Structure formats: structure tokens, C-alpha cells
Amino acid sequence: MEQFRPLFETPSPDIQNFVRGIKGEITPKQPLMCEYLVDDCLMKPILEGFLGREWVEKSDKTEYMGGQMSFSKEDIDVMNRWLDNQIAFWHGMGYDFVRVEVSTPLPAVSLVTRDTAAGNTDHNRAWQGLDEGPIGSWEDFERYPWPEVSDESFYIHEYICSHLPEGMGFTSCHAGGVYEHVSRLMGYTGLCMALYDAPDLVKAVADRVGGIIQKYNEGLLGFGPLFAIFQGDDFGYNTQTLIAPDHIREYFLPWHKVFAKQAHDAGKLYFLHSCGKLDDIIEELIDDVGIDGKHSFQDNVLPVGAYKERWGGRIALLGGIDVHKLATFAPADLRRYVRDTIDECAAGGRFAVGAGNSVPSYIPLENYLTLIDEARRPV
């Protein structure tokens, strides 16, 4: 493996420079960097091997589909040390911000299996199946244990914001967007049927989830270091949207418009992570919803360079390095690909380089470090 230790010397985060670059007010001299999520499988060797920290297992984390976290007072020390590691990782890797996401508990049906990534086989991976979820009728809707947003929902946000290194910002969201939660609660098949058989129920579930996230955002936006809400809501796959664009416009985009307005009224940015081919709704996302930046790009759908050419003058493009290439390219080839992407997208600002989606457990550590190393070279 290459010697990457210089990556971790004297980080100098500058969230104001990041925001100005993302808005297109400047072209940063060094590429901006952005990640949505980085798996523990990569965090752990970096924290232990490069940053000299002790790894803390999230033994106090309870996961549903969506990243909920609950903890008890007697385990607060474990939680704090885990959060210290989160801050140390984002700071040590040279990012201008810390990103975490947590949501209120909206348990739904999920499939779980053992992770097959090397070095991570003692952990599980969860994903949504196609089966029906816990809400398929009005009776289910009334019986469902809808969560409440409370001060306890924001412990980790408060801790991180009060322990940020000088110059760093913070970004977060309610893990899982309105569409994602509705498709989990009703099941993808159940949602598709209900869009025609019970549209009032779909609207009721969407509005209940949207109201929870709206309330959650009110709490988030009270944190001064938070510069953006970075919401995820996967609307698409390789060839089109997961449900008809008109249904997305009717039930889900109005809530994202609410969330974007919340952020803008508070002087913050609104970023959207959404996978897949979104050509049918991208104009509404930009002009009506008012997103400031889009995340999630796949070269087999539309490379980030093509997004830059079409929409880069109107929104920021976040990430862009195809995950398949990040996982499979030899480091030297990956370095050239990252540099080509930066050269294609960095001019005029409104671009931050990083993985096109997340950095999952199967990404080779050397490849992730190669991405970071190349991103730290001047534009």
C-alpha cells in the first residue's frame, strides 16, 4: 500500500470556504470533498492505524431500516467516545464538516444477512424487500406506533456541535426520506398497489412521515454549526424512477419543498441524496423544490460530468466517483479517473468530489485513501 500518512497531518477545515464553493461564489484552489456515509469497516483501520485512536463498537446502537439510534444513560460514555471518533475521522481525513444521520424509530420490514466484506463478517447488512410492510389499511395506520420528536432525538447532534474543531461545520438529516419510509411502512409492492387502490391512505402515510421529518428539521436547524440539511430519499434505479414521476410529484416532492424552505429560511442549504435515473423529476427538484445540491451518481446512469454540463450552473454536484470503479479499479487507474473527474467538474465551483453514493464496507481501504489523496491536490 502507498504511504498515505501525510494525509492526516494538520487538517485545516474551512466550512465557509466550502459553502462559498458549493454556491459557486468561488472556484476553490483545492477540490472540495464530500461524503454521504463511510462504513465502519473503513473508519476503524483509519482511526486505529493512522489516527492512533481506540475503536469503539456501537454496542449501544439499535438499528432499524433508517439508522435510528437509542441509548441508555448508563452507556453515555460509550456513546460519547463513539462520537469523538466520528469527529476525529471526518477531521483527520480533511473534510470541512462532520456528517451523521439519525432518525426517530419507524420500524418496518427489512431483510438482514451477514456482511461478506473482508474484515466485516461479524456485522450485518439490512435492506428493504418487496413484501408488504406493517401498514396496509386504515386500521394499520391507526394502530401504528408513530414516534414523537423530542429533545432526546438530538443528543448526538448537540454533542458533535459542541465538540467540533475550529473551522468545521456539521450536516445531518432524518435518516430516510418521506418516500423511503412510506415504501418501507407500506412495502414497495403494497405502495404500488395502494397508489391506485387507496391513494388517500398513501397520502395519509406520506403526510404523517413528512410531518415527523418537518418537526425533526426544526430541531436540527437550531444548531448553529449546521450549514445544510443533507436529506436522503432514493427515488430511482438504473433506468427510471421507482414509481411514476407524477406520483412522486403528488405525494413526495411537496414535502421536500417544505424541507428546503425550512433550511433556506434558517439560512442553511438543502442537499438531496437520491439514487438512480431522475431525469423525469430533476427540473422540479431544482426549480420547484429548490435543492442546492444533488448527491448520488452512477456512470451507467449519467456520469457526474454530464450532470455538470447540463445542470452544474444551477445546483451543486456532490460526490460523483462511481462506486463500482471505486471498488474495482487499481489505485493508479482510480487516481487518474478521480483527477479527470475533478478537471471536468471543478471549474466554477458547485462541485465536491467523493464517492458517487456511499463508501460501503467492500471498498478497498487503499482505494478510498487514493481518492482522498488525489482530492487533496490542487485543482
C-alpha positions in Angstrom: 0.0 0.0 0.0 1.1 3.5 -0.7 2.3 5.7 2.2 -0.7 7.9 3.0 0.3 9.1 6.4 0.8 12.8 5.2 -3.0 12.9 4.7 -3.5 13.2 8.4 -1.1 16.0 9.2 -2.5 19.4 10.4 -6.0 19.4 8.9 -7.4 22.9 8.3 -11.1 22.7 7.8 -12.9 25.8 6.5 -16.6 25.3 6.2 -17.1 28.9 5.0 -14.8 28.2 2.0 -16.8 25.0 1.4 -20.1 26.8 1.4 -18.9 29.6 -0.9 -17.5 27.0 -3.3 -20.7 25.0 -3.3 -22.7 28.1 -4.0 -20.5 28.9 -7.0 -19.2 32.1 -5.4 -15.6 30.9 -5.8 -13.6 28.2 -7.5 -11.7 26.7 -4.6 -8.0 26.3 -5.1 -8.2 22.8 -3.7 -11.1 20.4 -4.6 -13.9 20.4 -2.0 -14.6 16.9 -0.6 -17.9 15.4 0.4 -19.2 12.0 1.5 -22.6 10.9 2.4 -21.7 7.8 4.6 -18.5 6.0 5.3 -18.7 2.4 6.6 -17.2 1.5 9.9 -15.2 -1.1 8.0 -13.0 1.7 6.6 -13.3 4.0 9.6 -11.9 1.5 12.0 -8.4 0.9 10.4 -8.0 4.6 9.7 -8.8 5.6 13.3 -6.6 2.9 14.7 -3.8 2.7 12.2 -3.5 6.3 11.1 -5.0 8.4 13.8 -3.9 6.4 16.8 -7.3 6.1 18.4 -9.1 3.2 20.1 -12.0 1.8 18.2 -15.4 2.0 20.0 -18.0 -0.6 19.0 -21.5 0.8 18.7 -22.8 -1.8 21.1 -25.4 0.7 22.2 -26.8 1.3 18.8 -30.2 -0.1 17.9 -30.7 -0.2 14.1 -33.9 -0.4 12.1 -34.1 0.5 8.4 -33.1 4.1 8.6 -30.3 4.4 11.1 -32.2 5.0 14.4 -30.1 5.2 17.4 -31.2 4.7 21.0 -29.0 4.6 24.1 -29.4 4.5 27.8 -27.9 6.9 30.3 -25.5 4.2 31.8 -24.0 3.8 28.3 -23.5 7.5 27.7 -19.7 7.2 28.0 -19.7 4.6 25.2 -21.8 6.9 23.0 -19.5 9.9 23.7 -16.4 8.0 22.8 -18.0 6.8 19.6 -19.0 10.4 18.8 -15.4 11.5 19.5 -14.2 9.0 16.9 -16.7 10.2 14.4 -15.4 13.8 14.8 -11.8 12.6 14.7 -12.4 10.7 11.5 -14.0 13.5 9.5 -11.5 16.0 10.8 -8.5 13.8 10.2 -9.5 12.9 6.7 -9.5 16.5 5.7 -13.3 17.1 5.4 -14.7 20.5 6.2 -17.7 19.0 8.0 -18.9 16.1 10.1 -21.9 14.2 8.8 -24.1 11.8 10.7 -27.7 10.8 10.3 -30.2 9.5 12.9 -34.0 9.2 12.7 -36.9 8.6 15.0 -37.8 4.9 15.2 -40.1 4.0 12.3 -39.6 0.2 12.4 -40.6 -1.6 9.2 -39.9 -4.9 7.5 -36.3 -5.4 6.5 -34.1 -8.3 5.3 -30.9 -8.9 7.2 -27.9 -11.0 6.3 -24.2 -11.3 7.3 -21.9 -8.9 5.6 -19.5 -10.6 3.2 -16.9 -7.8 3.0 -13.5 -8.9 4.2 -12.9 -7.9 7.8 -16.6 -7.2 8.4 -18.2 -10.6 8.6 -19.2 -10.1 12.2 -21.6 -7.3 11.1 -25.0 -7.5 9.3 -26.3 -5.7 6.3 -30.0 -4.8 6.0 -32.1 -3.9 3.1 -35.8 -3.5 2.1 -37.5 -6.4 0.5 -40.5 -6.1 -1.9 -43.1 -7.6 0.5 -45.9 -5.7 2.2 -45.0 -3.6 5.2 -46.7 -3.0 8.6 -49.3 -0.5 7.1 -51.7 -1.9 4.5 -55.0 -0.5 5.8 -56.5 2.4 7.7 -56.7 0.1 10.7 -52.9 -0.5 10.5 -52.4 3.2 10.1 -54.3 4.0 13.3 -52.5 1.2 15.3 -49.0 2.0 14.1 -46.7 3.3 16.9 -45.9 6.7 15.4 -42.9 8.2 17.1 -42.6 11.7 18.6 -39.7 14.1 18.1 -38.3 15.2 21.4 -35.2 16.8 22.9 -33.7 13.3 23.3 -33.7 12.9 19.5 -30.8 15.4 19.3 -28.3 14.2 21.8 -25.6 13.3 19.2 -26.2 16.5 17.2 -25.7 18.6 20.4 -22.6 16.6 21.4 -21.0 16.9 17.9 -21.7 20.6 17.5 -20.2 21.4 21.0 -17.0 19.4 20.2 -16.3 20.5 16.6 -12.7 21.5 15.8 -12.3 25.1 14.8 -13.4 25.7 11.2 -15.6 22.6 10.9 -19.3 22.5 10.1 -21.9 19.9 10.6 -24.6 18.4 8.4 -27.3 15.9 9.2 -30.8 14.8 8.3 -33.6 12.5 9.4 -32.3 9.1 8.2 -34.6 8.1 5.4 -36.8 10.5 3.5 -40.6 10.5 3.1 -40.7 8.2 0.1 -38.2 5.7 1.6 -40.2 5.5 4.9 -43.5 5.2 3.1 -42.2 2.4 0.8 -40.9 0.6 3.9 -44.0 1.1 6.0 -46.4 0.0 3.2 -43.9 -2.3 1.4 -42.9 -1.5 -2.2 -45.5 -3.8 -3.6 -48.1 -2.6 -1.2 -47.3 1.0 -2.0 -47.5 0.4 -5.8 -51.0 -1.2 -5.3 -52.2 1.5 -2.9 -51.3 4.3 -5.3 -54.2 3.1 -7.4 -56.4 1.3 -4.8 -56.0 3.5 -1.8 -54.4 6.9 -2.7 -55.9 8.6 0.4 -54.0 6.1 2.6 -50.8 6.8 0.7 -51.2 10.5 1.2 -52.0 10.0 4.9 -48.9 7.9 5.5 -46.7 10.3 3.5 -48.1 13.3 5.4 -47.6 11.7 8.7 -44.0 10.8 7.9 -43.4 14.3 6.3 -44.8 16.0 9.5 -42.4 14.0 11.6 -39.4 15.0 9.5 -40.5 18.6 9.4 -40.6 18.6 13.2 -37.2 16.9 13.3 -35.8 19.6 11.0 -37.0 22.3 13.4 -34.7 20.8 16.0 -31.8 20.3 13.5 -31.9 23.9 12.3 -31.4 25.2 15.8 -27.8 24.1 15.8 -25.5 26.9 14.7 -22.7 24.8 13.2 -25.2 23.0 10.9 -24.7 24.5 7.4 -27.0 22.2 5.5 -29.7 19.5 5.8 -28.4 16.6 3.7 -31.5 14.5 3.2 -31.6 11.1 1.6 -34.6 9.8 -0.4 -34.0 7.3 -3.1 -36.5 7.8 -5.9 -34.8 5.9 -8.8 -32.9 3.0 -10.1 -30.8 2.4 -13.2 -33.4 3.2 -15.9 -36.1 5.3 -14.3 -37.9 6.3 -11.1 -39.2 3.6 -8.8 -42.8 4.8 -9.0 -44.4 7.1 -11.7 -43.0 10.6 -11.7 -46.5 12.0 -11.3 -46.9 10.1 -8.1 -43.6 11.5 -6.8 -44.7 15.0 -7.7 -48.0 14.5 -6.0 -47.1 12.8 -2.7 -43.4 13.4 -2.0 -41.8 16.4 -3.7 -44.2 18.8 -1.9 -42.6 17.6 1.4 -39.1 18.2 0.0 -40.2 21.7 -0.9 -41.2 22.2 2.7 -37.9 20.9 4.0 -35.9 23.1 1.5 -37.9 26.1 2.6 -37.2 25.3 6.2 -33.5 25.2 5.5 -33.4 28.3 3.4 -35.5 30.3 5.9 -32.9 29.4 8.5 -30.0 30.5 6.2 -28.9 26.9 5.5 -28.5 24.8 2.4 -30.7 21.8 1.3 -28.9 18.9 -0.3 -30.7 15.8 -1.6 -29.2 12.3 -1.9 -31.3 10.3 -4.3 -30.1 7.3 -6.3 -31.0 6.3 -9.8 -32.2 8.0 -13.0 -34.0 11.1 -12.0 -34.2 12.9 -15.4 -38.0 13.0 -15.2 -38.1 15.0 -11.9 -34.7 16.8 -11.9 -36.2 20.1 -13.2 -38.8 20.1 -10.4 -36.1 19.3 -7.8 -34.1 22.3 -9.0 -36.8 24.9 -9.8 -39.8 24.0 -7.6 -38.3 22.1 -4.6 -35.2 24.3 -4.6 -32.4 21.9 -3.8 -29.0 23.4 -3.6 -27.1 20.3 -4.3 -27.6 16.7 -5.6 -25.8 13.6 -4.4 -25.6 10.1 -5.8 -24.2 9.5 -9.3 -23.6 6.3 -11.3 -21.6 6.3 -14.5 -24.0 3.7 -16.0 -26.9 6.1 -15.4 -25.4 9.5 -16.1 -21.8 10.4 -15.2 -21.3 13.5 -12.9 -19.5 15.2 -15.8 -22.7 15.1 -17.9 -24.7 16.4 -14.9 -22.1 19.3 -14.6 -22.7 20.2 -18.3 -26.5 20.1 -18.0 -27.2 21.4 -14.5 -23.9 22.4 -12.9 -24.7 26.1 -13.3 -27.9 25.8 -11.2 -27.1 23.3 -8.4 -24.0 21.8 -6.7 -23.0 18.3 -7.6 -21.7 16.2 -4.6 -19.6 13.1 -4.9 -19.5 11.7 -8.4 -16.9 9.0 -8.2 -18.6 5.8 -9.4 -18.8 3.3 -6.6 -18.1 0.3 -9.0 -14.9 2.0 -10.2 -14.0 2.9 -6.6 -14.4 -0.7 -5.6 -12.7 -2.4 -8.6 -10.1 0.0 -10.2 -6.4 -0.5 -9.5 -5.2 2.5 -7.4 -3.2 4.1 -10.3 -6.2 3.8 -12.6 -8.5 5.2 -9.9 -6.2 8.1 -9.3 -6.4 9.1 -13.0 -10.2 8.7 -13.0 -10.6 10.9 -9.9 -8.3 13.6 -11.4 -10.2 13.5 -14.7 -13.5 14.0 -12.8 -12.1 16.9 -10.8 -10.8 18.5 -14.0 -14.1 18.1 -15.7 -16.3 19.3 -12.8 -14.4 21.7 -10.5 -14.3 24.8 -12.7 -16.7 27.4 -11.5 -17.3 25.7 -8.2 -20.5 23.9 -7.3 -18.7 20.6 -7.0 -17.3 18.5 -4.2 -15.6 15.2 -5.0 -16.3 12.0 -3.2 -17.9 8.6 -3.7 -20.9 8.6 -6.1 -23.0 7.0 -3.4 -21.6 6.0 0.0 -18.3 4.4 0.9 -19.5 0.8 1.7 -17.7 -1.9 3.5 -16.4 -3.6 0.3 -14.4 -0.6 -0.9 -10.7 -1.4 -0.5 -9.0 0.8 2.0 -6.2 1.7 -0.4 -8.8 2.9 -3.0 -10.6 5.1 -0.5 -7.3 6.6 0.6 -6.3 7.1 -3.1 -9.5 9.1 -3.6 -8.8 11.3 -0.6 -5.1 11.7 -1.6 -5.9 12.8 -5.1 -8.7 15.1 -3.9 -6.2 17.0 -1.7 -4.1 18.0 -4.7 -4.8 21.5 -6.2 -7.4 22.0 -8.9 
